[in-house]
Amino acid sequence: MESGIAEVVFGGSVNAGDIVGSDANGKAVAVTSGRALGVALCGGISGDIGEVRILPFTIGSLDSSAVERIAALEAALNTESTGILARLTALETPAGGTS
């Protein structure tokens, strides 16, 4: 997969917005350098299943402003998705308010 959203198994504690890579067992873990797979869309602990927006890239080390910019972009994407879903739901609801 080059990009998109994938379900992963966390290999440690991960917060929503964390840059994640994989550990030696192929589980998603928070990383600050090396090969990154994407951004966690939710938090979890080892063994939890969560979602990651796949954006494969290699990082040297991320400063806090880069992490903040990535988190802000992710929040904007989530807000836009919620707005689109609300508009679609409104379009599907009859004028009387029942489905």
Secondary structure, DSSP 8 states (H G I E B T S, - for coil): --SEEEEEEBSS-B-TT-EEEE-TTS-EEE-SSEEEEEEESS-B-TT-EEEEEEEEEEES---HHHHHHHHHHHHHHHHHHHHHHHHHHHHHS-TTS--
